[in-house]
Amino acid sequence: MKTRRLQDIEQYIHSRKNVTLDELCLKFDVSKNTIRRDINEILSKGSIEKVYGGVTSATELIPFENRGSKHSSEKYGIARIAASCIEENDLVFIDSGTTTRHMADFLPHSIPLTILTNSLDIINGAAGLANVNLLVIGNTFKQKTKSFVGMDGPRAWEKYNVNKAFMAATGVSMTHGLTNSDLLEYEIKQAVSQKAEKLILLADPSKFDKSTLLTYASLEDVDMIISSEPLPGNYQAFCKTHSIEVRTS
């Protein structure tokens, strides 16, 4: 699939820092014309730059992406696993965040589903999919995180039966649970966490044993954790005790 190839090419460039067009042709088994077209599409995002004979990584040009660039490969893998959990006719919530945002690249194209989100990246990724019924939550756009925040009232959630909520967190701990530091984001995260039938946390290893100002859900309320590597031993024991499924990319 073209979208997947573009994502893999971009990841490869960031991992190698500098690559030639010939190297990309060999790696992805495509013609030079195809690679040139793919590179032109990726260039429009500003994450890479052309150099003589090839391309170079330029992740520092995108402030929001920079926040998670250190763990970008982990985040892509986590998002891919998360998207594979979506089933036919699901009504899913996809949170805003530097990991959840990558689910836009892996959304299913062949099954009907409804997506409720406050993430601009997810909105853009799902808007062109004919199989997706797209609903947007939040009444104020927050430029820094490319998300919509603020709710018209707690009753706004009563009409939605959310099957699965794919959540992000600034910090995750057994003591303080799933935390973030923005009050307006907290309101949405807390409301959807209480409403969803299945709460799924997407978190790379850098998020564990950290906490910030606001707890929007307890860790024991989580049904599944998706990370890029096995959890620390104490978290594995916690998940076993509380019947929390763990998947790694």
NORDA-V240702 format. One record per run of one state. SS is the DSSP state (h for helix, s for strand, l for the rest). FROM is the first residue (numbers start at 0). TO is the last residue. If there is no record, write none. Layout:
# NORDA-V240702
ss = {SS,SS}
from = {FROM,FROM}
to = {TO,TO}
This chain:
# NORDA-V240702
ss = {l,h,l,s,h,l,h,l,s,l,s,l,h,l,h,l,h,l,s,l,h,l,s,l,s,h,l,s,l,s,h,l,s,l,h,l,s,l,s,l,s,l,h,l,s,l,h,s,l,s,l,h,l,s,l,h,l,s,l}
from = {0,1,16,17,20,28,31,43,47,51,53,57,58,61,62,66,68,84,90,94,99,105,112,117,118,119,126,131,136,139,142,145,146,149,153,157,163,167,170,173,176,180,182,195,197,202,204,207,208,213,217,218,221,223,227,232,241,244,248}
to = {0,15,16,19,27,30,42,46,50,52,56,57,60,61,65,67,83,89,93,98,104,111,116,117,118,125,130,135,138,141,144,145,148,152,156,162,166,169,172,175,179,181,194,196,201,203,206,207,212,216,217,220,222,226,231,240,243,247,248}
